[in-house]
Amino acid sequence: MSFDTKSFNATENEAAAEKMLEKFDKESTFRKLAGKWNIFISLLCVAFSVFQTYTAAFGVFPAQIQRSIHLAFALSLGFLLYPVTSKKSRSKMDPIDVILALISAAACLYITVYYHDIMMQGGMATIHDVVLGSVLVLLVLEATRRVVGAPMTVVAVLFLIYAKVGPYIPGFMGHRGFSVERIISHMYISTEGIFGLPLGVSATFVFMFVLFGAFLQKSGLGKFFIDLSLILAGHRVGGPAKVSVFGSCLFGTISGSSVANTVTTGVFTIPLMKKIGYPAAFAGGVEAAASTGGQIMPPIMGAAAFIMAQFLGIAYVKIAVAATLPAILYYTGVWVMVHMEGKRLGLKGIPREDLPDLKQTLAEGAHLFLPIVIIVYLLLKGYTPMTSALISIISTVAVAMLRKNTRFTRKTLFDALETGARSMIGVAIACGCAGIIIGVVTLSGMGLKIANGIIYLAHGMLLPTLLLTMCASMILGMGLPTTAKYIILATMAAPAIQQFGVPDIAAHLFILYFGIMADITPPVALAAFAASGIAGSHPMKTGVNAVKIALAGFIVPYAFVYNPELLFIGDPPKLLVCRFVITAILGTFSLACAASGYWKRDLKLVERVMLFVSSFCLIDPKGFTDAAGLGLLVAVYLSQKFFSNDRACIDIEKEGA
């Protein structure tokens, strides 16, 4: 069997990924324009990036000015690039969309031009404010429908209806309604609505981190990640599946989307997995599960982590540290699952002679990893996220110049600026729409009422509250980008958990985990469905396999809510931390073996049950549970070793993981 891994073509990979993204990612269904319109939009995108870079370097404007200009760019680009429906022609510009782009820019820039007058009004809206505010609310909703999708738009509309008409349920939920003028003034001329915290985060360091990711991609770091993954894992048991896990984990540091991560790496890894013998649905499930985990893997966890830091009022580094062990446990579970499936099927790895050369790969691309090291160092040293991202962008360009094959030209520099702005259109519009939702919450006090409602349904008990919150997170997370789903869930679901005294970080990571898990959980599993399109497998079967492979992601959040020590909250002793890490990894290993039904041989029912119990005991960082879990794990190991009727299976293990 021959594997053509050395001839991997980045351009062909991007073309195939683009086709899959158009099918499964709403934000990728933009117009493909030519001529003057293409040049104009490219220049507008570059201007967007230049504005954001300028304010990062020389200081941001007052909040409402910074955010209004940011949203003016995003809405204008949204209407110019995204037609009213996906069936509408995407090869020519619609004059109506040009008008909508101009009106949206005017409605936003009105805040910039009349900023001082608005400040002097003390929150009292004029007739001009109400008219333009009403127009902007409608345009934000329409842009959200086009770019992000209908689900978020529907949620925002329902919230607005609630703000106007109720319903009023005495003693439980509701209010007597607000006037249109009151609602619009709250949404438009304050920093509690459209121009609120989510858009503020988007207009500052989220843009810079997305731009940083665009520069990393244009430098060729994505190809380096794929080649490095092939070298480190390609020759092992079930090699291509492990390449998928390792590569998607790395690529997640520069990709802010589960679907984008899935198709970008999947067009390469899924065919390789199928070629060595993995079933198509399993191969798609591996890629979807591995790519989804990139959203929760430090050091760079995507825009949601930075918004979380602002919501909680803590440094981003604390979020990254807290998320480290859960992310390691997630990927440990995925890795063990693909390893055990490879052993069960007797799958070999890719021959070493068909893999890229280590020395050549490091010589050509190792320097590209330096900007990630720099940004982690700067964040740990206490630099602001925006400053850290700006310095890292500059370092990316500088480092890329060290090799001819990675050197930035005027075209790649221009493309990076354009790509960064295009990637931010959906994020900025989603943050503007999320501001409408949060505006209703702050105006009516709805967030606390929803939290009380969840606790009421759970009869005041933590576990049922977690289960209800999990369901709400997965339902609200269906079909939404990570940033949008986190903002909605942080407003509506997290407060219910926090009322039980659960640490804020644990509550917010809980809802983030399950919001992200919606990307692989049927019936709306966009990452899994995208992977199934590449694998040629049944979408639902691919989703079921993805859930099975990512099972640790459904268990670990409960563990760190009940045991915040897993998030390194506070300052636990180093030896205790080491014990937490080791026992939690062993617990994840037990869980993966139990789910796969294989260790040294096929597991008997009683052995699977013992491993399931062992996993829950080991993930719980208490002395007696660790002892019980370790005892069960050893018992199953001895049973596998001395009571196996299939000694041939043991020989497979010696070939290495």
C-alpha positions in Angstrom: 0.0 0.0 0.0 1.4 3.4 -1.0 0.8 6.6 0.8 1.4 9.9 -1.1 1.9 12.1 1.9 4.9 14.0 0.7 3.1 15.5 -2.3 0.5 17.2 -0.1 -0.6 20.3 -1.9 -1.7 23.2 0.3 -3.5 25.0 -2.6 -5.5 21.9 -3.4 -6.2 21.4 0.2 -7.6 24.9 0.6 -9.8 24.5 -2.5 -11.3 21.3 -1.2 -11.8 22.9 2.3 -13.5 25.9 0.7 -16.1 23.7 -1.0 -16.9 21.8 2.2 -17.1 25.1 4.2 -19.6 26.5 1.7 -21.8 23.5 2.4 -21.7 23.4 6.2 -20.5 26.8 7.4 -22.9 29.6 7.1 -20.1 32.2 7.2 -18.5 30.7 4.1 -21.5 31.3 1.8 -20.2 34.7 0.7 -20.2 36.3 -2.8 -17.4 35.5 -5.2 -17.1 38.8 -7.0 -14.7 40.0 -9.7 -13.6 43.2 -11.1 -14.0 46.6 -9.3 -16.3 45.2 -6.6 -13.7 42.5 -5.7 -11.0 45.2 -5.4 -13.2 47.5 -3.4 -14.2 44.8 -0.9 -10.6 43.7 -0.6 -9.5 47.3 0.1 -12.4 47.7 2.6 -11.2 44.5 4.5 -7.6 45.8 4.6 -8.9 49.1 5.9 -10.7 47.3 8.6 -7.6 45.4 9.6 -5.5 48.6 9.4 -7.9 50.5 11.7 -7.8 47.7 14.3 -4.0 47.5 14.1 -3.6 51.2 14.4 -5.8 51.4 17.6 -3.9 48.4 19.0 -0.6 50.2 18.5 -1.6 53.7 19.5 -4.6 53.2 21.8 -8.2 52.6 21.3 -10.8 55.3 21.0 -13.6 55.9 23.6 -15.7 52.7 23.9 -18.7 53.8 21.8 -16.5 55.3 19.1 -14.3 52.2 18.8 -17.2 49.8 18.8 -19.4 51.9 16.3 -16.6 52.1 13.8 -15.9 48.4 14.2 -19.5 47.5 13.7 -19.8 49.9 10.7 -17.0 47.9 8.9 -18.5 44.5 9.9 -22.1 45.3 8.8 -21.1 47.0 5.6 -19.0 44.0 4.6 -21.7 41.6 5.8 -24.3 43.1 3.4 -21.8 43.5 0.5 -20.5 39.9 0.8 -23.6 37.9 1.9 -26.7 37.8 -0.4 -30.2 37.8 1.1 -30.5 34.0 0.6 -28.0 31.3 -0.3 -29.9 30.7 -3.6 -29.3 34.3 -4.7 -26.5 34.8 -7.2 -23.1 35.1 -5.6 -21.3 36.3 -8.6 -22.8 39.8 -8.8 -23.6 42.6 -6.4 -27.2 43.5 -5.5 -27.9 47.3 -5.5 -30.2 46.8 -2.5 -27.4 45.3 -0.4 -25.2 48.3 -1.3 -27.9 50.6 0.1 -28.2 48.5 3.2 -24.4 48.6 3.7 -24.5 52.4 3.4 -27.4 52.8 5.8 -25.8 50.4 8.4 -22.5 52.3 8.2 -24.4 55.6 8.7 -26.4 54.3 11.6 -23.2 53.2 13.3 -21.1 56.2 12.5 -23.8 58.5 13.8 -22.6 57.4 17.2 -19.1 58.4 16.3 -19.9 61.8 14.8 -22.4 62.8 17.6 -20.6 61.1 20.4 -20.2 64.2 22.6 -23.8 65.2 22.1 -25.0 61.8 23.1 -22.9 61.8 26.2 -24.4 65.2 27.2 -27.9 63.8 26.8 -27.4 61.6 29.9 -29.2 58.6 28.4 -32.2 60.6 27.0 -32.9 59.6 23.4 -33.9 62.1 20.7 -36.2 61.3 17.9 -33.1 60.9 15.6 -31.7 58.4 18.1 -34.8 56.4 18.2 -35.2 56.3 14.4 -31.6 55.4 13.7 -31.5 53.0 16.6 -34.6 51.2 15.3 -33.0 50.9 11.8 -29.7 49.6 13.3 -31.5 46.9 15.4 -33.3 45.7 12.3 -30.1 45.7 10.2 -28.1 43.8 12.9 -30.9 41.2 13.0 -30.9 40.8 9.2 -27.1 40.7 9.0 -27.0 38.1 11.7 -29.5 36.0 9.7 -27.4 36.2 6.6 -23.9 35.7 8.1 -24.4 33.7 11.3 -27.7 32.0 10.7 -31.4 32.1 11.6 -31.2 30.5 15.2 -29.4 33.4 16.8 -31.7 35.9 15.0 -34.8 34.1 16.3 -33.4 34.1 19.9 -32.8 37.9 19.6 -36.2 38.6 18.2 -37.9 36.6 21.0 -35.9 38.6 23.6 -37.0 41.8 22.0 -40.7 40.7 22.1 -40.2 39.7 25.7 -38.8 43.2 26.5 -41.9 44.8 24.9 -44.9 42.7 25.9 -43.8 40.3 28.7 -45.2 37.8 29.5 -45.7 38.7 33.2 -45.9 35.9 35.6 -46.0 37.3 39.2 -43.4 35.9 41.5 -41.5 33.9 38.8 -40.7 35.5 35.6 -41.5 38.5 33.5 -42.2 42.2 33.7 -44.9 44.7 32.5 -43.1 45.7 29.3 -41.1 48.7 28.2 -41.8 51.3 25.6 -40.1 51.1 22.1 -38.3 54.4 22.9 -36.9 52.9 26.1 -35.8 49.6 24.5 -34.1 51.4 21.5 -32.3 53.9 23.6 -31.0 51.1 25.8 -29.8 49.2 22.7 -28.4 52.1 20.7 -27.0 55.0 22.8 -25.8 53.0 25.8 -23.0 50.5 26.3 -25.5 47.9 27.6 -27.0 46.9 24.2 -25.6 46.5 20.7 -22.4 48.5 21.7 -22.0 46.5 24.9 -19.3 44.2 26.3 -19.4 41.5 23.5 -18.8 44.0 20.8 -16.2 45.8 22.9 -14.2 42.6 23.2 -14.6 42.0 19.5 -13.5 45.5 18.6 -10.3 45.2 20.6 -8.3 42.1 21.3 -10.5 39.4 19.6 -9.9 41.1 16.2 -6.1 41.1 16.9 -6.0 37.4 17.8 -8.1 36.5 14.7 -5.7 38.6 12.6 -2.8 36.9 14.3 -4.3 33.5 13.3 -4.6 34.8 9.7 -0.9 35.8 9.6 0.1 32.4 11.0 -2.0 30.6 8.3 -0.5 32.7 5.5 3.0 32.0 6.9 2.5 28.3 6.2 2.2 27.1 9.8 -0.8 24.9 9.0 1.2 22.8 6.6 4.0 22.6 9.2 1.5 21.3 11.7 0.3 18.6 9.3 3.8 17.5 8.4 4.9 17.4 12.1 1.9 15.4 13.0 2.7 12.9 10.3 6.3 12.5 11.5 5.4 12.1 15.2 2.3 9.9 14.8 1.9 8.6 11.2 3.9 5.4 11.7 2.2 4.3 14.8 -0.9 1.9 15.2 -3.7 3.6 13.3 -1.3 6.3 12.3 -3.5 8.6 10.2 -6.1 8.8 13.0 -3.4 9.9 15.4 -2.2 12.4 12.8 -5.8 13.8 12.8 -5.9 14.1 16.6 -2.4 15.7 16.9 -2.8 17.9 13.8 -6.3 19.2 14.7 -5.2 19.9 18.2 -2.3 22.1 16.8 -4.4 23.6 14.1 -7.0 24.6 16.6 -4.5 27.2 18.0 -4.9 29.2 14.7 -8.5 28.3 13.8 -11.5 29.7 15.6 -14.1 27.3 14.2 -14.8 23.6 14.7 -16.1 23.3 11.2 -13.2 25.2 9.6 -10.7 23.1 11.6 -12.5 19.9 10.5 -12.5 20.5 6.8 -9.0 22.1 6.6 -7.3 19.1 8.2 -10.0 16.6 7.3 -9.6 16.8 3.5 -6.1 15.4 4.1 -6.4 13.0 7.2 -9.8 11.4 6.5 -8.8 9.8 3.2 -5.6 8.5 4.8 -7.7 7.0 7.7 -10.0 5.2 5.2 -7.0 4.0 3.2 -5.5 2.0 6.1 -8.8 0.5 7.1 -10.8 2.7 9.4 -14.6 2.7 8.7 -15.7 5.9 7.0 -18.0 7.0 9.8 -15.3 6.4 12.4 -12.8 8.3 10.4 -15.1 11.3 10.1 -16.0 11.0 13.8 -12.3 11.2 14.7 -11.7 14.3 12.7 -14.8 16.0 14.0 -14.0 15.2 17.6 -10.4 16.2 17.4 -11.2 19.5 15.5 -13.9 20.4 18.0 -11.4 20.1 20.9 -9.3 22.8 19.4 -11.8 25.3 20.8 -10.9 24.4 24.3 -7.2 23.7 24.0 -4.8 26.3 25.5 -2.8 28.4 25.0 -5.1 30.1 22.4 -8.7 28.9 22.9 -10.4 31.2 20.4 -12.4 34.4 20.9 -14.7 32.8 23.5 -12.0 32.5 26.0 -11.1 36.2 25.8 -14.8 37.2 26.1 -15.0 34.9 29.2 -12.1 36.7 30.7 -14.0 40.0 30.3 -17.2 38.6 31.6 -15.5 37.3 34.7 -13.1 40.2 35.1 -10.0 38.1 35.3 -6.8 37.7 33.3 -7.0 35.5 30.2 -4.0 33.5 31.5 -6.1 32.3 34.4 -8.7 31.0 32.0 -6.0 29.2 30.0 -4.4 27.6 33.1 -7.8 26.4 34.3 -8.7 24.9 30.9 -5.4 23.0 30.6 -6.1 19.8 32.4 -9.6 19.4 31.1 -8.3 19.9 27.5 -5.5 17.3 28.2 -8.1 14.8 29.4 -10.3 15.4 26.4 -7.5 14.7 23.9 -6.2 11.8 26.0 -9.6 10.2 25.7 -9.7 10.8 21.9 -6.2 9.5 21.4 -6.8 6.3 23.4 -10.1 5.7 21.5 -8.4 5.8 18.1 -5.5 3.7 19.4 -7.7 1.0 20.7 -9.8 1.0 17.6 -6.6 0.7 15.5 -5.5 -2.3 17.7 -8.9 -3.9 17.5 -8.9 -3.7 13.7 -5.2 -4.6 13.4 -4.4 -1.4 11.5 -0.8 -0.6 10.8 0.7 2.9 10.5 2.1 4.7 7.5 5.5 3.3 6.4 8.3 5.7 7.5 9.6 6.0 4.0 6.3 7.6 3.0 6.5 10.2 5.7 8.0 13.7 5.5 11.7 14.0 6.6 12.0 15.3 10.1 15.2 17.4 9.5 13.8 19.0 6.4 10.4 19.7 8.0 12.0 21.4 11.0 14.5 23.3 8.8 11.7 24.6 6.6 9.0 25.3 9.2 10.1 25.1 12.9 10.7 28.8 13.0 7.1 29.5 12.3 6.1 28.2 15.8 8.1 30.9 17.5 5.3 33.5 17.4 3.1 31.2 19.4 5.9 30.9 22.0 6.2 34.6 22.0 2.4 35.2 22.6 2.3 32.7 25.5 5.4 34.4 27.1 3.9 37.9 26.7 0.5 36.8 28.2 2.3 35.1 31.1 4.3 38.2 31.7 1.1 40.2 32.1 1.0 42.1 28.8 -2.5 42.9 27.6 -4.0 40.5 25.1 -4.2 43.2 22.5 -0.5 44.2 22.9 0.5 40.5 23.0 -1.3 39.9 19.7 0.1 42.9 18.0 3.7 42.0 18.9 3.1 38.4 17.9 1.8 39.6 14.4 4.9 41.6 13.9 7.1 38.7 15.1 5.2 36.4 12.6 6.2 38.6 9.7 9.7 38.9 11.0 10.2 35.2 11.7 8.7 34.2 8.3 11.4 36.3 6.6 14.1 33.8 7.9 13.2 31.3 5.1 12.6 32.0 1.5 9.7 29.5 1.3 7.8 31.2 4.1 8.7 34.8 3.4 5.9 37.4 3.3 5.4 39.2 0.0 3.2 42.2 -0.6 0.5 39.9 -1.8 0.6 37.5 1.2 0.7 40.5 3.6 -2.3 42.0 1.8 -4.1 38.6 1.8 -3.4 38.1 5.6 -5.0 41.5 6.3 -8.0 40.7 4.1 -8.4 37.2 5.6 -8.3 38.5 9.2 -11.1 41.1 8.4 -13.2 38.5 6.6 -12.9 36.1 9.5 -14.1 38.8 11.9 -17.3 39.7 10.0 -19.3 36.9 11.5 -17.8 37.4 15.0 -18.5 41.1 15.1 -22.1 40.8 13.8 -22.7 37.9 16.3 -21.4 40.1 19.1 -23.7 43.0 18.0 -26.7 40.6 18.0 -25.6 39.1 21.3 -25.6 42.7 22.7 -29.3 42.9 21.9 -29.9 39.7 23.9 -27.8 41.0 26.8 -29.5 44.4 26.6 -32.8 42.8 27.2 -31.4 40.8 30.1 -29.9 43.9 31.8 -33.1 46.0 31.1 -35.5 43.4 32.4 -33.4 41.3 34.8 -34.3 38.3 32.7 -31.0 36.5 33.3 -31.6 35.9 37.0 -35.2 34.9 36.3 -34.0 32.2 33.8 -31.5 31.0 36.4 -34.1 30.8 39.0 -36.4 29.0 36.6 -33.7 26.3 35.9 -33.1 25.9 39.6 -36.9 25.7 40.2 -37.2 22.9 37.6 -34.2 21.1 39.2 -35.9 21.3 42.7 -32.9 23.2 44.0 -30.4 20.4 43.5 -27.0 20.8 41.7 -26.9 17.7 39.6 -30.3 18.2 37.9 -29.4 21.8 37.4 -26.2 20.7 35.7 -28.2 18.3 33.5 -30.7 21.0 32.5 -27.9 23.5 31.9 -26.1 20.9 29.8 -29.2 20.4 27.6 -29.8 24.1 27.3 -26.1 24.7 26.3 -26.2 22.0 23.6 -29.6 23.2 22.3 -28.6 26.9 22.2 -25.2 25.9 20.8 -26.6 24.2 17.7 -25.6 25.9 14.6 -24.0 29.0 16.2 -20.4 30.1 16.1 -18.4 29.5 19.3 -18.4 33.2 20.3 -22.1 33.7 19.9 -23.1 30.5 21.7 -20.8 31.4 24.7 -22.2 34.9 25.1 -25.8 33.6 25.0 -25.0 30.8 27.4 -23.0 33.0 29.8 -26.1 35.2 30.1 -28.8 32.6 30.3 -27.3 29.4 31.7 -24.1 30.0 33.7 -25.9 32.0 36.5 -27.9 29.0 37.5 -24.8 27.0 38.3 -23.1 29.9 40.0 -26.0 30.1 42.5 -24.8 26.9 44.1 -21.4 28.4 45.0 -19.6 26.8 42.1 -16.5 28.9 41.1 -17.2 31.3 38.2 -14.5 29.8 36.0 -15.9 26.3 36.5 -19.5 27.4 35.7 -18.4 29.2 32.5 -16.1 26.5 31.3 -19.0 24.0 31.9 -21.4 25.9 29.5 -18.6 26.5 27.0 -17.7 22.8 26.9 -21.3 21.7 26.2 -21.9 24.6 23.8 -18.9 23.3 21.8 -20.0 19.7 22.1 -23.1 20.7 20.1 -20.9 20.8 17.0 -20.5 17.0 17.1 -23.8 16.0 18.7 -26.7 15.0 16.4 -29.2 16.1 15.2 -27.4 19.4 14.4 -23.7 18.4 14.4 -22.1 20.7 11.9 -18.5 19.6 12.4 -19.5 15.9 12.2 -21.7 16.5 9.1 -18.8 18.3 7.4 -16.5 15.4 8.2 -19.1 13.0 6.8 -19.2 14.9 3.6 -15.4 14.3 3.2 -15.6 10.7 4.4 -18.6 9.8 2.3 -20.3 8.4 5.3 -23.8 8.7 6.8 -24.0 12.0 8.7 -25.9 10.6 11.8 -23.5 7.6 12.1 -20.6 10.0 11.9 -22.1 12.2 14.6 -22.7 9.1 16.9 -19.0 8.1 16.4 -17.8 11.6 17.1 -19.8 11.6 20.4 -18.4 8.2 21.4 -14.8 9.3 20.6 -15.3 12.6 22.5 -17.0 11.0 25.5 -14.5 12.5 27.9 -15.7 15.9 26.9 -19.2 15.0 28.3 -17.8 13.7 31.6 -14.9 16.0 32.5 -17.1 19.2 32.9 -19.1 17.5 35.7 -15.8 16.4 37.3 -14.4 20.0 37.5 -17.7 21.5 38.7 -17.8 19.1 41.7 -14.0 19.2 42.1 -12.6 22.7 41.1 -9.2 21.4 42.1 -9.0 20.0 38.5 -8.9 23.6 37.3 -6.0 24.5 39.6 -8.1 27.2 41.3 -6.2 28.7 44.2 -2.7 27.5 44.9 -2.7 23.7 45.6 0.5 22.0 46.5 2.6 20.7 43.6 2.6 17.1 44.7 -1.2 17.3 44.9 -1.4 18.8 41.4 0.8 15.9 40.1 -1.6 13.4 41.7 -4.6 15.1 40.2 -3.0 15.1 36.7 -1.9 11.4 36.8 -5.1 10.0 38.3 -7.3 12.1 36.0 -5.4 10.9 32.9 -5.7 7.3 34.1 -9.4 7.8 34.6 -9.7 9.1 31.0 -7.8 6.1 29.8 -10.2 3.8 31.6 -13.2 5.7 30.2 -11.8 5.5 26.6 -11.1 1.7 26.9 -14.6 1.1 28.3 -16.2 3.1 25.5 -14.2 1.4 22.8 -14.7 -2.1 24.3 -11.0 -3.0 23.8 -7.8 -3.0 25.7 -5.4 -5.9 25.2 -8.4 -7.8 23.7 -12.1 -7.4 23.5 -13.5 -6.4 26.9 -16.1 -8.6 28.5 -19.2 -6.8 29.9 -18.0 -7.0 33.5 -14.6 -5.6 32.5 -16.3 -2.7 30.7 -18.4 -1.9 33.7 -15.4 -2.1 36.0 -13.5 0.4 33.8 -16.4 2.8 33.6 -16.6 2.8 37.4 -12.8 3.1 37.6 -12.9 6.2 35.3 -15.4 8.1 37.4 -13.4 7.2 40.6 -10.0 8.3 39.1 -11.3 11.6 37.6 -12.7 12.5 41.1 -9.5 13.8 42.8 -10.2 12.4 46.3 -7.9 9.9 48.0 -10.4 7.1 48.6 -11.9 7.4 45.1 -8.4 7.3 43.5 -7.5 4.2 45.4 -10.8 2.5 44.4 -10.4 3.5 40.8 -6.8 2.4 40.6 -7.7 -1.0 42.2 -10.4 -1.6 39.5 -8.0 -0.6 36.7 -5.3 -3.0 37.9 -7.9 -5.7 38.3 -9.0 -5.4 34.7 -5.4 -5.2 33.5 -4.6 -8.5 35.3 -7.8 -10.1 33.9 -6.7 -9.0 30.4 -3.2 -10.3 30.8 -3.7 -13.6 32.5 -7.2 -14.6 31.4 -7.1 -13.8 27.7 -8.0 -16.4 25.1 -6.6 -14.3 22.3 -2.8 -14.0 22.8 -2.4 -12.7 19.3 -4.1 -9.4 20.3 -1.4 -8.8 22.9 1.3 -9.0 20.2 -0.3 -6.2 18.3 0.2 -3.9 21.3 4.0 -4.4 21.2 4.1 -2.6 17.9 3.6 0.7 19.8 1.0 3.4 20.2 
